[in-house]
Amino acid sequence: MYIPKKYRMNHDEAVQMMKSYPFALLITVDEDLPLATHIPLEIREDEGKIYATGHIAYGNIQKKTLDQNSNVLLIFQGPHAYISSSWYEKEDVPTWNYLAVHAYGTARLLTEDELKSALDSMLKRYESHRENGRLWDTYNPGLLENQMKGIVGFEIEITSIQGAAKMSQNRNNTDYQSIVAELKKSNEQGETQVAQWMHEKRKGLFK
C-alpha cells in the first residue's frame, strides 16, 4: 500500500490497531482469481512474532488457498471520516481521514486440537466479561463437535506490516482544531472516533 512518510504508523501502532479492529478482510489468490472473506481474527504476539488466527466455513473455496500459502494478505480497517474543506482557514480541497493496516504472511491450517484452542480463546475474549457469558465449557460437547465440522481453522504468521494513519497530520493547528471540533458534533461513530484519535495526538491544543 502506498503510504506517504508522514502518514506511516510505526510497528507497535500497527499491531495495536490490528488488535483493536480485528474484523479483517482475508485475501488470497486461486489461479489468478482473487478471493476474499470478511472475518474476525485473534491477534497474538509470541517470542517476537505475530500471528493471526481465525476460521472460515468449510464450504468456502478459499480454504484450499490457506495451506502453506506464503502470499496471504489481511486488511484491517479502523475508523474513517470525510473531511470537508469548509473546515480549513484557506481554500483547499476535501479529503478522507482513515486508519488502515495491511498485514502479509504465511498461512497454515489448524489441527482439530488447535482449532478448539483458538475457538476457546475467542469465546473468552468476547464472552468472559458478559453476564452469563457462554464459554467453551458451558456448551454441550456434542453441539460443539457438530459445529466444528462446518469450519476450517487457520493461522497466519505475519511477515510484513504496513500501517497508514492519514489523520490530517499535514494541517496547521488551527485547521486541526477545527476538524476535530466539527467531527465531534457528529452522531456517526466513525467520525467521533477519528476526532478522538486526532485529539489524542495533539492533546496540547485542546483544553
Backbone as CSV, one residue per row, in Angstrom:
resi,resn,N_x,N_y,N_z,CA_x,CA_y,CA_z,C_x,C_y,C_z
1,MET,0.853,-1.172,0.000,0.000,0.000,0.000,0.898,1.233,0.000
2,TYR,0.517,2.224,-0.781,1.296,3.465,-0.843,0.974,4.311,0.381
3,ILE,2.006,4.657,1.151,1.817,5.464,2.357,2.872,6.572,2.401
4,PRO,2.497,7.828,2.200,3.459,8.919,2.385,4.069,8.846,3.784
5,LYS,5.307,9.250,3.912,6.055,9.094,5.160,5.323,9.662,6.366
6,LYS,4.684,10.832,6.190,4.044,11.486,7.337,2.828,10.722,7.858
7,TYR,2.328,9.759,7.066,1.152,9.003,7.476,1.481,7.572,7.911
8,ARG,2.743,7.216,7.944,3.099,5.835,8.277,3.009,5.575,9.779
9,MET,2.345,4.494,10.136,2.336,4.054,11.526,3.650,3.344,11.827
10,ASN,4.080,3.402,13.091,5.205,2.558,13.461,4.688,1.146,13.740
11,HIS,5.590,0.217,13.937,5.219,-1.194,14.083,4.232,-1.413,15.227
12,ASP,4.528,-0.843,16.391,3.669,-1.068,17.556,2.270,-0.487,17.349
13,GLU,2.192,0.671,16.706,0.880,1.275,16.426,0.064,0.390,15.498
14,ALA,0.724,-0.177,14.488,0.023,-1.024,13.529,-0.492,-2.302,14.196
15,VAL,0.329,-2.915,15.034,-0.093,-4.136,15.730,-1.255,-3.839,16.667
16,GLN,-1.190,-2.707,17.375,-2.280,-2.342,18.271,-3.570,-2.115,17.504
17,MET,-3.477,-1.532,16.296,-4.681,-1.328,15.515,-5.293,-2.655,15.080
18,MET,-4.445,-3.617,14.726,-4.929,-4.951,14.363,-5.703,-5.572,15.524
19,LYS,-5.189,-5.374,16.739,-5.855,-5.935,17.916,-7.154,-5.193,18.236
20,SER,-7.158,-3.891,17.999,-8.333,-3.075,18.325,-9.462,-3.227,17.313
21,TYR,-9.098,-3.516,16.057,-10.097,-3.663,14.989,-9.857,-5.002,14.281
22,PRO,-10.173,-6.127,14.962,-9.785,-7.452,14.466,-10.692,-8.043,13.389
23,PHE,-11.745,-7.307,12.994,-12.584,-7.817,11.907,-11.932,-7.404,10.593
24,ALA,-11.298,-8.370,9.931,-10.426,-8.065,8.796,-10.908,-8.699,7.504
25,LEU,-10.252,-8.319,6.427,-10.513,-8.899,5.113,-9.349,-9.837,4.780
26,LEU,-9.644,-11.117,4.617,-8.656,-12.139,4.287,-8.618,-12.303,2.769
27,ILE,-7.448,-12.060,2.166,-7.335,-12.089,0.704,-6.266,-13.085,0.270
28,THR,-6.649,-13.972,-0.655,-5.712,-14.909,-1.276,-6.030,-14.969,-2.768
29,VAL,-5.211,-15.695,-3.513,-5.426,-15.832,-4.958,-5.455,-17.322,-5.313
30,ASP,-6.421,-17.690,-6.114,-6.536,-19.063,-6.585,-6.519,-19.058,-8.115
31,GLU,-5.373,-19.423,-8.687,-5.224,-19.449,-10.147,-5.654,-18.121,-10.766
32,ASP,-5.087,-17.032,-10.275,-5.326,-15.669,-10.755,-6.673,-15.083,-10.342
33,LEU,-7.480,-15.857,-9.604,-8.773,-15.338,-9.145,-8.644,-14.855,-7.700
34,PRO,-8.797,-13.546,-7.444,-8.729,-13.051,-6.066,-9.923,-13.564,-5.252
35,LEU,-9.642,-14.017,-4.040,-10.686,-14.490,-3.133,-10.611,-13.672,-1.852
36,ALA,-11.755,-13.326,-1.291,-11.763,-12.507,-0.078,-12.881,-12.942,0.857
37,THR,-12.581,-12.939,2.148,-13.570,-13.276,3.170,-13.444,-12.274,4.314
38,HIS,-14.573,-11.737,4.754,-14.606,-10.849,5.919,-14.691,-11.720,7.165
39,ILE,-13.749,-11.513,8.106,-13.627,-12.481,9.180,-13.024,-11.873,10.448
40,PRO,-13.509,-12.293,11.633,-12.869,-11.861,12.879,-11.618,-12.689,13.127
41,LEU,-10.588,-12.049,13.661,-9.315,-12.728,13.900,-8.855,-12.502,15.335
42,GLU,-8.061,-13.428,15.820,-7.376,-13.263,17.098,-5.917,-12.955,16.785
43,ILE,-5.413,-11.858,17.314,-4.023,-11.457,17.081,-3.220,-11.723,18.348
44,ARG,-2.101,-12.430,18.200,-1.261,-12.677,19.368,0.209,-12.492,19.016
45,GLU,0.971,-12.103,20.016,2.417,-11.962,19.856,3.099,-13.049,20.678
46,ASP,4.070,-13.702,20.078,4.746,-14.813,20.734,6.217,-14.834,20.327
47,GLU,7.096,-14.544,21.294,8.543,-14.553,21.072,8.946,-13.706,19.854
48,GLY,8.409,-12.501,19.806,8.778,-11.569,18.755,8.050,-11.746,17.442
49,LYS,7.210,-12.761,17.347,6.443,-12.991,16.123,4.968,-12.663,16.358
50,ILE,4.265,-12.362,15.272,2.849,-12.008,15.350,2.043,-13.027,14.546
51,TYR,0.954,-13.484,15.152,0.118,-14.479,14.499,-1.338,-14.012,14.477
52,ALA,-2.030,-14.348,13.405,-3.467,-14.095,13.283,-4.157,-15.437,13.114
53,THR,-5.137,-15.712,13.965,-5.842,-16.983,13.934,-7.325,-16.751,13.672
54,GLY,-7.914,-17.608,12.857,-9.335,-17.480,12.565,-9.879,-18.749,11.949
55,HIS,-11.103,-18.669,11.473,-11.709,-19.823,10.796,-12.704,-19.332,9.755
56,ILE,-12.901,-20.162,8.736,-13.886,-19.875,7.694,-14.781,-21.097,7.515
57,ALA,-15.877,-20.920,6.807,-16.804,-22.028,6.573,-16.136,-23.125,5.742
58,TYR,-16.472,-24.359,6.054,-15.907,-25.496,5.330,-16.225,-25.409,3.834
59,GLY,-17.378,-24.853,3.521,-17.782,-24.754,2.121,-17.133,-23.605,1.362
60,ASN,-16.366,-22.791,2.041,-15.706,-21.644,1.420,-14.505,-22.140,0.602
61,ILE,-14.510,-21.895,-0.713,-13.429,-22.405,-1.563,-12.082,-21.789,-1.227
62,GLN,-12.087,-20.704,-0.457,-10.822,-20.073,-0.082,-9.980,-20.982,0.819
63,LYS,-10.620,-21.989,1.411,-9.886,-22.869,2.330,-8.704,-23.554,1.642
64,LYS,-8.833,-23.839,0.353,-7.754,-24.565,-0.333,-6.545,-23.678,-0.615
65,THR,-6.685,-22.373,-0.379,-5.554,-21.464,-0.597,-4.821,-21.151,0.708
66,LEU,-5.225,-21.776,1.805,-4.678,-21.426,3.113,-3.682,-22.439,3.664
67,ASP,-3.384,-23.479,2.910,-2.450,-24.491,3.392,-1.045,-24.203,2.869
68,GLN,-0.169,-23.714,3.767,1.215,-23.379,3.421,1.298,-22.342,2.296
69,ASN,0.449,-21.351,2.374,0.447,-20.258,1.401,1.221,-19.078,1.990
70,SER,2.294,-18.673,1.323,3.137,-17.582,1.834,2.740,-16.222,1.268
71,ASN,1.616,-16.147,0.569,1.178,-14.889,-0.044,-0.249,-14.541,0.377
72,VAL,-0.443,-14.408,1.675,-1.757,-14.077,2.219,-1.754,-12.618,2.676
73,LEU,-2.832,-11.914,2.396,-2.969,-10.513,2.793,-4.178,-10.347,3.706
74,LEU,-3.962,-9.662,4.835,-5.048,-9.285,5.729,-5.162,-7.762,5.722
75,ILE,-6.374,-7.252,5.564,-6.601,-5.809,5.592,-7.478,-5.470,6.793
76,PHE,-6.955,-4.614,7.666,-7.678,-4.165,8.850,-8.083,-2.712,8.635
77,GLN,-9.363,-2.421,8.832,-9.877,-1.065,8.629,-10.282,-0.459,9.954
78,GLY,-9.708,0.680,10.295,-10.088,1.392,11.501,-11.112,2.469,11.190
79,PRO,-11.345,3.395,12.106,-12.317,4.465,11.869,-11.872,5.375,10.723
80,HIS,-12.845,5.954,10.032,-12.551,6.840,8.906,-13.658,7.882,8.788
81,ALA,-13.346,8.980,8.125,-14.329,10.060,8.029,-13.991,11.008,6.883
82,TYR,-15.030,11.543,6.270,-14.899,12.597,5.252,-14.505,13.893,5.951
83,ILE,-13.550,14.601,5.367,-13.093,15.872,5.933,-13.416,16.993,4.949
84,SER,-14.333,17.859,5.339,-14.771,18.951,4.468,-13.733,20.075,4.431
85,SER,-13.470,20.585,3.245,-12.519,21.703,3.129,-13.107,23.005,3.673
86,SER,-14.398,23.001,3.970,-15.012,24.190,4.573,-14.523,24.390,6.009
87,TRP,-13.827,23.402,6.545,-13.315,23.494,7.918,-11.903,24.097,7.961
88,TYR,-11.354,24.432,6.792,-9.987,24.982,6.738,-10.017,26.507,6.720
89,GLU,-8.912,27.098,7.163,-8.754,28.555,7.129,-8.712,29.070,5.695
90,LYS,-7.944,28.381,4.856,-7.760,28.807,3.477,-8.386,27.794,2.517
91,GLU,-8.693,28.276,1.316,-9.324,27.408,0.323,-8.436,26.210,-0.001
92,ASP,-9.045,25.039,-0.023,-8.344,23.796,-0.331,-9.395,22.771,-0.734
93,VAL,-8.965,21.553,-1.014,-9.900,20.506,-1.412,-10.202,19.594,-0.219
94,PRO,-11.358,18.901,-0.246,-11.684,17.974,0.847,-10.823,16.712,0.769
95,THR,-10.897,15.899,1.803,-10.133,14.645,1.817,-10.856,13.624,2.689
96,TRP,-10.200,12.507,2.936,-10.771,11.456,3.781,-9.696,11.029,4.777
97,ASN,-10.024,11.018,6.046,-9.112,10.536,7.076,-9.414,9.072,7.390
98,TYR,-8.376,8.298,7.678,-8.605,6.865,7.946,-7.407,6.220,8.621
99,LEU,-7.685,5.076,9.248,-6.659,4.183,9.775,-6.793,2.853,9.045
100,ALA,-5.675,2.293,8.594,-5.717,1.002,7.892,-4.383,0.287,8.056
101,VAL,-4.445,-1.027,8.115,-3.230,-1.849,8.181,-3.339,-2.981,7.169
102,HIS,-2.266,-3.164,6.401,-2.129,-4.330,5.524,-1.082,-5.241,6.151
103,ALA,-1.445,-6.473,6.415,-0.517,-7.436,7.013,-0.370,-8.635,6.069
104,TYR,0.876,-8.928,5.724,1.167,-10.041,4.827,1.761,-11.190,5.634
105,GLY,1.486,-12.419,5.205,2.046,-13.533,5.949,1.850,-14.877,5.280
106,THR,2.232,-15.905,6.035,2.159,-17.288,5.571,1.097,-18.033,6.375
107,ALA,0.182,-18.683,5.674,-0.934,-19.369,6.325,-0.697,-20.870,6.407
108,ARG,-1.273,-21.460,7.420,-1.326,-22.917,7.533,-2.658,-23.294,8.161
109,LEU,-3.105,-24.506,7.923,-4.357,-24.971,8.504,-4.118,-25.487,9.912
110,LEU,-5.102,-25.329,10.774,-5.002,-25.771,12.155,-5.454,-27.222,12.300
111,THR,-4.850,-27.907,13.262,-5.329,-29.234,13.618,-6.625,-29.071,14.408
112,GLU,-7.316,-30.159,14.664,-8.568,-30.098,15.411,-8.339,-29.547,16.816
113,ASP,-7.274,-30.001,17.482,-6.986,-29.513,18.831,-6.625,-28.030,18.819
114,GLU,-5.872,-27.604,17.815,-5.518,-26.191,17.704,-6.750,-25.339,17.445
115,LEU,-7.669,-25.845,16.635,-8.905,-25.120,16.350,-9.733,-24.971,17.620
116,LYS,-9.834,-26.044,18.412,-10.570,-25.972,19.675,-9.968,-24.902,20.580
117,SER,-8.642,-24.874,20.661,-7.967,-23.886,21.498,-8.226,-22.465,20.999
118,ALA,-8.212,-22.285,19.674,-8.451,-20.962,19.084,-9.882,-20.493,19.352
119,LEU,-10.842,-21.399,19.237,-12.240,-21.052,19.479,-12.468,-20.740,20.955
120,ASP,-11.821,-21.508,21.831,-11.910,-21.263,23.267,-11.382,-19.872,23.601
121,SER,-10.257,-19.508,22.975,-9.659,-18.192,23.198,-10.579,-17.076,22.730
122,MET,-11.210,-17.273,21.572,-12.105,-16.248,21.039,-13.323,-16.061,21.935
123,LEU,-13.869,-17.168,22.426,-15.016,-17.065,23.328,-14.636,-16.330,24.613
124,LYS,-13.459,-16.596,25.144,-13.023,-15.912,26.364,-12.923,-14.410,26.134
125,ARG,-12.427,-14.031,24.953,-12.288,-12.600,24.668,-13.634,-11.896,24.601
126,TYR,-14.605,-12.519,23.935,-15.868,-11.834,23.687,-16.989,-12.180,24.657
127,GLU,-16.811,-13.221,25.474,-17.889,-13.650,26.371,-17.569,-13.534,27.857
128,SER,-16.280,-13.570,28.226,-15.941,-13.664,29.646,-16.399,-12.456,30.460
129,HIS,-16.526,-11.292,29.839,-16.930,-10.085,30.575,-18.450,-9.910,30.619
130,ARG,-19.173,-10.789,29.942,-20.630,-10.651,29.876,-21.310,-11.430,31.012
131,GLU,-22.441,-10.917,31.452,-23.223,-11.656,32.431,-23.745,-12.925,31.760
132,ASN,-23.511,-14.057,32.377,-23.905,-15.357,31.808,-23.234,-15.605,30.462
133,GLY,-21.985,-15.138,30.302,-21.259,-15.354,29.051,-21.092,-16.838,28.745
134,ARG,-21.161,-17.178,27.454,-21.070,-18.568,27.045,-19.631,-18.928,26.697
135,LEU,-18.917,-19.539,27.625,-17.570,-20.008,27.395,-17.595,-21.457,26.924
136,TRP,-16.451,-21.942,26.455,-16.371,-23.256,25.812,-16.986,-24.360,26.663
137,ASP,-16.642,-24.379,27.942,-17.095,-25.489,28.787,-18.552,-25.373,29.230
138,THR,-19.264,-24.329,28.787,-20.690,-24.215,29.111,-21.572,-24.807,28.015
139,TYR,-20.959,-25.191,26.893,-21.717,-25.743,25.762,-21.813,-27.268,25.846
140,ASN,-22.836,-27.782,25.228,-22.953,-29.235,25.055,-21.850,-29.693,24.106
141,PRO,-20.982,-30.620,24.535,-19.876,-31.071,23.688,-20.331,-31.558,22.318
142,GLY,-21.482,-32.194,22.275,-21.994,-32.697,21.005,-22.296,-31.562,20.031
143,LEU,-22.835,-30.464,20.550,-23.126,-29.301,19.710,-21.841,-28.729,19.137
144,LEU,-20.810,-28.598,19.985,-19.542,-28.046,19.533,-18.890,-28.922,18.471
145,GLU,-18.886,-30.222,18.706,-18.284,-31.139,17.738,-19.000,-31.055,16.398
146,ASN,-20.309,-30.943,16.425,-21.084,-30.855,15.184,-20.797,-29.541,14.453
147,GLN,-20.711,-28.439,15.209,-20.449,-27.141,14.601,-19.040,-27.072,14.009
148,MET,-18.084,-27.715,14.662,-16.704,-27.679,14.187,-16.534,-28.388,12.842
149,LYS,-17.441,-29.294,12.522,-17.376,-29.974,11.228,-17.634,-29.003,10.079
150,GLY,-18.238,-27.875,10.404,-18.600,-26.914,9.359,-17.601,-25.789,9.164
151,ILE,-16.457,-25.855,9.844,-15.475,-24.773,9.707,-14.064,-25.328,9.511
152,VAL,-13.189,-24.467,9.018,-11.768,-24.792,8.841,-10.961,-23.697,9.536
153,GLY,-10.075,-24.105,10.443,-9.263,-23.128,11.163,-7.926,-22.896,10.483
154,PHE,-7.390,-21.704,10.660,-6.093,-21.383,10.059,-5.324,-20.432,10.963
155,GLU,-4.025,-20.407,10.747,-3.155,-19.453,11.441,-2.242,-18.809,10.410
156,ILE,-2.044,-17.500,10.545,-1.160,-16.768,9.637,-0.022,-16.168,10.440
157,GLU,1.194,-16.529,10.090,2.356,-15.885,10.691,2.646,-14.619,9.898
158,ILE,2.516,-13.477,10.551,2.683,-12.197,9.878,4.168,-11.936,9.613
159,THR,4.485,-11.647,8.365,5.881,-11.408,7.983,6.151,-9.951,7.608
160,SER,5.095,-9.194,7.313,5.266,-7.794,6.927,4.000,-7.015,7.268
161,ILE,4.169,-5.809,7.823,3.030,-4.975,8.199,3.213,-3.569,7.646
162,GLN,2.158,-3.049,7.036,2.148,-1.667,6.563,0.943,-0.970,7.196
163,GLY,1.201,0.066,7.967,0.119,0.767,8.640,0.010,2.210,8.192
164,ALA,-1.204,2.654,7.880,-1.448,4.034,7.451,-2.391,4.731,8.427
165,ALA,-1.962,5.890,8.897,-2.815,6.738,9.726,-2.854,8.104,9.054
166,LYS,-3.796,8.249,8.130,-3.943,9.520,7.420,-4.960,10.349,8.200
167,MET,-4.465,11.188,9.088,-5.322,11.874,10.047,-5.010,13.365,10.138
168,SER,-4.916,14.010,9.005,-4.726,15.467,8.939,-3.435,15.937,9.598
169,GLN,-2.400,15.073,9.596,-1.112,15.487,10.157,-0.512,16.662,9.391
170,ASN,-0.938,16.847,8.149,-0.384,17.917,7.316,-1.041,19.276,7.568
171,ARG,-2.073,19.329,8.406,-2.791,20.588,8.628,-2.179,21.367,9.789
172,ASN,-2.264,22.699,9.686,-1.780,23.542,10.782,-2.702,23.382,11.993
173,ASN,-2.277,23.922,13.127,-3.027,23.726,14.375,-4.440,24.282,14.323
174,THR,-4.614,25.403,13.645,-5.952,25.994,13.557,-6.899,25.084,12.789
175,ASP,-6.446,24.606,11.631,-7.271,23.681,10.849,-7.518,22.387,11.625
176,TYR,-6.487,21.915,12.278,-6.581,20.659,13.027,-7.653,20.760,14.113
177,GLN,-7.624,21.851,14.863,-8.636,22.065,15.906,-10.034,22.141,15.312
178,SER,-10.159,22.796,14.172,-11.454,22.945,13.521,-12.000,21.598,13.073
179,ILE,-11.122,20.766,12.494,-11.550,19.439,12.043,-12.067,18.614,13.214
180,VAL,-11.306,18.613,14.318,-11.712,17.851,15.498,-13.046,18.354,16.035
181,ALA,-13.205,19.675,16.114,-14.444,20.257,16.631,-15.648,19.869,15.784
182,GLU,-15.487,19.914,14.467,-16.594,19.574,13.570,-16.938,18.086,13.658
183,LEU,-15.922,17.233,13.715,-16.174,15.789,13.792,-16.857,15.417,15.109
184,LYS,-16.522,16.125,16.174,-17.116,15.820,17.479,-18.612,16.131,17.513
185,LYS,-19.074,16.974,16.594,-20.501,17.302,16.537,-21.326,16.165,15.936
186,SER,-20.653,15.224,15.300,-21.337,14.177,14.547,-21.978,13.117,15.451
187,ASN,-23.004,12.480,14.910,-23.619,11.328,15.577,-23.080,10.014,15.022
188,GLU,-22.175,10.119,14.039,-21.596,8.925,13.427,-20.401,8.448,14.255
189,GLN,-20.422,7.166,14.620,-19.375,6.623,15.476,-17.986,6.777,14.856
190,GLY,-17.869,6.490,13.556,-16.577,6.583,12.897,-16.009,7.980,12.957
191,GLU,-16.851,8.987,12.780,-16.390,10.374,12.799,-15.939,10.794,14.196
192,THR,-16.685,10.378,15.216,-16.272,10.727,16.576,-14.999,9.977,16.974
193,GLN,-14.817,8.765,16.466,-13.586,8.023,16.761,-12.375,8.678,16.095
194,VAL,-12.569,9.176,14.879,-11.483,9.908,14.216,-11.141,11.148,15.039
195,ALA,-12.156,11.864,15.512,-11.930,13.049,16.337,-11.157,12.698,17.605
196,GLN,-11.509,11.593,18.235,-10.834,11.172,19.463,-9.369,10.840,19.189
197,TRP,-9.117,10.150,18.067,-7.742,9.775,17.711,-6.919,11.047,17.480
198,MET,-7.486,11.979,16.723,-6.777,13.221,16.425,-6.534,14.036,17.701
199,HIS,-7.533,14.103,18.555,-7.419,14.824,19.813,-6.254,14.277,20.631
200,GLU,-6.151,12.967,20.677,-5.106,12.313,21.471,-3.708,12.637,20.948
201,LYS,-3.587,12.781,19.628,-2.276,13.025,19.029,-1.770,14.455,19.239
202,ARG,-2.680,15.410,19.410,-2.254,16.792,19.672,-2.992,17.316,20.908
203,LYS,-2.855,16.584,21.982,-3.574,16.912,23.215,-3.337,18.347,23.685
204,GLY,-2.124,18.838,23.460,-1.777,20.164,23.932,-2.605,21.291,23.326
205,LEU,-3.271,20.992,22.187,-4.094,22.029,21.529,-5.437,22.227,22.202
206,PHE,-5.850,21.229,22.981,-7.218,21.235,23.489,-7.244,21.394,25.011
207,LYS,-8.202,22.158,25.485,-8.338,22.390,26.928,-9.700,21.917,27.402
